[in-house]
């Protein structure tokens, strides 16, 4: 089977057309947001891959979300949310009864979140759209079996076919507390992707004995052309074989950080789909990371996972 190009794409390795499709594989769930000191939690639809798909949709990037949820009240909330936004969804068949994953997000006074999960991720098949140019996955989708093993195999297959495969580790110790096992999983994933994103917190948990850059370089040496590290208010870092590029985070009034990393990832995927190649030259990489950091910052200025539109990101429309 040869490489299948996205509609309207240009030559392989060159700048692809704006219609290049991103397929996002992973969970859609319900977050129970519980602020410190509150007696009540608020249910909102989310999930890292679902948030990334929403972010891409708002950036006017063709995107298909391959996910699953149950026929239960949380699932109804997820389905209504994605339908209202207009994200194209492939609801995957599952092995056994499907139920919707629920995340309990404890919100600290500074807006940061700590998560616990009631998970379900058992897709029976992962049928990508024919015009997929970029495949993205990460978070629970690569950590919760039996689905995680199938997603890793999908990543291996798709990279062998020539598609650009991208992942966001988005480490969730609550679902896989064995650090050594999680580290081994992250390293297997790194072998199958061209671009890998992680936060400094992800790397600090996976490699507590190493600094952020050393941990990122460990993963980059396994295969990715680019490893991107998000560092919260310190901005972001991009590592290639030849360069280390750091960009600052724009100053904003932080409401909360929910969905900020997913908004960053949506902007990164949009850039990769536009270019059809990994940005490895310093100035190009700096421009891409700066735009991604702005996308994350704009999300932090609003409550919940509420990424900006393309016009808002480009500054042609107010928030």
C-alpha positions in Angstrom: 0.0 0.0 0.0 1.5 3.3 -1.1 1.3 6.7 0.6 -2.1 8.3 0.4 -1.9 12.1 0.1 -4.4 14.5 1.5 -6.7 16.4 -0.8 -5.0 19.4 -2.3 -1.5 18.6 -0.9 1.6 19.6 -2.8 4.7 17.6 -3.3 5.8 15.3 -0.5 8.1 17.2 1.9 7.0 20.6 0.6 4.3 23.0 1.8 1.0 21.1 1.9 -2.3 22.8 1.1 -4.5 24.1 3.8 -7.0 21.3 3.3 -4.5 18.6 4.5 -6.5 16.6 7.1 -5.4 15.7 10.6 -6.8 12.5 12.2 -6.9 12.6 16.0 -7.1 9.3 17.7 -8.0 9.1 21.4 -10.4 9.8 24.2 -13.4 12.1 24.6 -14.5 12.3 28.2 -16.2 14.4 30.8 -14.2 16.5 33.3 -15.7 17.0 36.7 -14.1 20.4 37.5 -13.8 20.7 41.3 -12.3 24.0 42.5 -10.4 24.1 45.8 -12.8 25.0 48.6 -15.9 24.3 46.6 -18.6 21.8 47.7 -19.7 21.1 44.1 -18.1 20.0 40.8 -19.1 21.1 37.3 -19.3 18.6 34.5 -17.8 19.7 31.2 -16.9 17.7 28.1 -13.2 17.3 27.4 -10.4 14.8 26.9 -7.0 15.8 25.5 -7.5 14.3 22.0 -11.1 15.7 21.8 -9.8 19.1 22.9 -7.1 19.0 20.2 -9.7 18.2 17.6 -11.8 21.1 18.7 -8.8 23.4 18.6 -8.0 22.3 15.0 -11.6 22.8 14.0 -11.5 26.3 15.3 -8.3 26.9 13.4 -10.2 25.9 10.3 -8.1 22.8 9.8 -9.9 19.7 8.4 -9.9 17.2 11.3 -11.5 13.9 12.1 -11.7 12.7 15.7 -11.6 8.9 16.1 -13.0 8.2 19.6 -15.6 6.4 21.7 -18.0 7.0 24.5 -20.9 5.2 26.1 -24.6 5.5 25.9 -24.7 7.0 29.4 -25.3 10.6 30.7 -21.6 11.6 30.4 -21.6 10.2 26.8 -24.7 12.3 25.9 -22.8 15.4 27.1 -19.8 14.5 25.0 -21.8 13.8 21.9 -23.8 17.0 22.2 -20.6 19.0 22.7 -18.9 17.7 19.6 -22.0 18.0 17.5 -22.6 21.6 18.6 -19.0 22.6 17.7 -19.2 20.7 14.4 -16.1 18.4 14.8 -16.2 15.5 12.4 -16.3 12.4 14.5 -15.9 8.6 13.9 -17.4 6.9 16.9 -15.4 3.7 17.2 -16.8 0.3 17.8 -15.6 -1.1 21.1 -15.0 -4.5 22.6 -17.7 -5.1 25.1 -20.1 -2.5 26.5 -18.8 1.0 26.0 -18.8 3.5 28.9 -17.7 7.1 28.9 -14.4 8.0 30.7 -14.8 10.5 33.5 -12.0 12.6 34.8 -12.1 14.3 38.2 -10.1 17.5 37.9 -9.1 19.2 41.1 -8.5 22.9 40.4 -5.9 24.6 42.6 -6.2 28.3 43.4 -3.6 29.1 40.7 -5.7 27.5 38.0 -3.6 24.3 37.7 -5.4 20.9 37.7 -4.7 17.5 39.2 -6.6 14.5 37.6 -8.1 11.2 38.6 -9.8 9.0 36.0 -12.4 6.4 35.6 -11.3 5.1 32.2 -12.6 3.0 29.3 -10.6 2.7 26.1 -11.1 -0.4 24.1 -11.5 0.4 20.4 -12.1 -2.6 18.2 -10.8 -0.9 15.0 -9.1 2.4 14.1 -10.3 3.3 10.6 -8.5 6.5 9.4 -10.1 8.7 6.7 -8.5 8.1 3.3 -7.3 11.7 3.0 -5.5 11.8 6.3 -2.1 13.6 6.1 -1.2 13.8 9.8 -2.1 11.4 12.6 -2.1 12.6 16.2 -2.6 10.7 19.4 -1.5 10.7 23.0 -2.8 11.0 26.6 -5.0 8.1 27.8 -5.2 6.7 24.3 -1.5 5.5 24.6 -1.7 4.6 28.3 -4.9 2.6 28.8 -5.1 -0.9 27.4 -6.4 -2.7 25.4 -6.7 0.4 23.2 -3.1 1.7 23.9 -1.5 -1.3 22.2 -3.6 -0.8 19.1 -2.8 2.9 18.9 0.9 2.2 19.1 0.6 -0.4 16.3 -1.4 2.2 14.3 1.4 4.7 14.8 4.0 2.2 13.6 2.0 1.3 10.5 1.2 4.9 9.6 4.8 6.1 9.9 5.9 3.2 7.7 3.3 4.3 5.1 4.9 7.8 5.1 2.2 9.6 7.0 3.3 12.2 9.6 2.7 10.7 13.0 2.6 13.1 16.0 2.0 12.4 19.7 1.5 14.3 23.0 2.6 12.3 26.0 0.3 14.1 28.4 1.4 11.7 31.1 -1.4 10.5 33.5 0.2 8.7 36.5 -3.3 8.2 37.9 -4.0 5.5 35.3 -0.5 4.0 35.1 1.3 4.6 38.4 4.2 2.3 37.6 6.9 4.8 36.6 9.2 2.3 34.9 6.3 0.9 32.8 5.1 4.3 31.8 8.6 5.3 30.8 9.0 2.2 28.7 5.7 3.1 27.0 6.7 6.6 26.3 10.0 5.4 24.8 8.2 2.9 22.5 5.9 5.7 21.4 8.9 8.0 20.7 10.2 5.3 18.3 7.1 5.6 16.2 6.5 9.3 15.8 8.2 12.2 13.9 7.1 14.8 16.4 6.7 14.3 20.2 5.4 16.8 22.7 5.6 16.6 26.4 5.3 19.1 29.3 8.2 19.7 31.7 5.9 18.0 34.4 5.6 14.9 32.1 9.3 14.7 31.8 9.9 15.3 35.5 7.7 12.5 36.4 9.1 10.0 33.8 12.7 10.9 34.5 13.0 12.3 38.0 16.7 11.9 38.1 17.3 14.0 34.9 16.8 17.6 34.0 14.1 18.6 31.5 16.4 19.0 28.5 18.3 15.8 29.2 15.0 13.9 29.4 13.7 15.5 26.2 17.0 14.6 24.4 16.7 11.0 25.7 13.3 10.7 23.9 14.5 12.6 20.8 17.4 10.2 20.3 14.9 7.4 20.0 13.5 8.6 16.7 11.5 11.9 16.6 12.8 14.6 14.3 11.5 17.2 16.8 10.6 17.0 20.5 8.7 20.0 21.9 8.5 20.7 25.6 5.9 23.0 27.1 7.0 24.8 30.3 4.0 26.7 31.5 4.8 30.4 32.2 8.4 29.7 31.0 7.2 29.1 27.4 8.3 26.2 25.2 11.4 24.5 24.0 12.0 22.7 20.7 14.8 20.2 20.3 16.1 18.8 17.0 19.3 16.9 16.2 21.0 20.2 15.5 19.2 23.0 17.4 17.6 24.0 20.7 15.0 26.7 20.3 13.3 28.3 23.3 10.4 30.8 23.1 8.7 32.7 25.9 5.1 32.5 27.0 3.0 35.6 26.4 1.8 37.3 29.5 -1.9 36.8 30.2 -4.2 36.9 33.2 -4.6 33.1 33.9 -8.1 32.0 34.6 -7.1 28.3 34.5 -4.7 26.1 32.6 -7.3 23.5 31.5 -6.8 22.7 27.8 -3.7 24.9 27.4 -1.5 22.1 26.3 -4.1 20.8 23.9 -4.5 24.3 22.3 -0.7 24.4 21.9 -0.8 21.0 20.3 -3.6 22.0 17.9 -1.6 24.9 16.7 1.5 22.7 16.3 -0.5 20.1 14.2 -1.9 22.9 12.1 1.6 24.1 11.3 2.8 20.6 10.5 -0.2 20.0 8.2 0.4 23.3 6.4 4.1 22.6 5.8 4.0 18.9 5.3 7.4 18.7 6.9 8.8 19.0 10.4 10.2 22.5 11.0 13.8 22.0 11.9 15.4 25.2 10.7 15.8 27.6 13.7 13.8 30.6 12.5 11.0 28.5 11.1 10.8 26.5 14.3 10.9 29.7 16.4 7.9 31.1 14.5 5.9 27.8 14.9 6.6 27.6 18.6 5.8 31.2 19.2 2.4 30.8 17.5 1.7 27.7 19.6 2.6 29.4 22.8 0.2 32.3 21.9 -2.5 29.7 21.3 -2.0 28.2 24.7 -1.8 31.5 26.4 -5.1 32.7 24.9 -6.7 29.5 26.3 -5.4 30.1 29.8 -7.1 33.5 29.7 -10.5 31.8 29.5 -12.3 29.2 31.7 -11.9 25.6 30.7 -10.7 24.1 27.5 -11.8 26.9 25.2 -9.2 27.3 22.4 -9.1 30.4 20.2 -10.3 30.6 16.6 -7.8 31.2 13.8 -8.9 34.9 13.7 -8.3 35.3 17.4 -5.0 33.5 17.2 -3.9 35.8 14.3 -5.1 38.9 16.2 -7.7 39.9 13.7 -10.6 39.2 16.1 -10.8 40.0 19.8 -11.4 37.2 22.3 
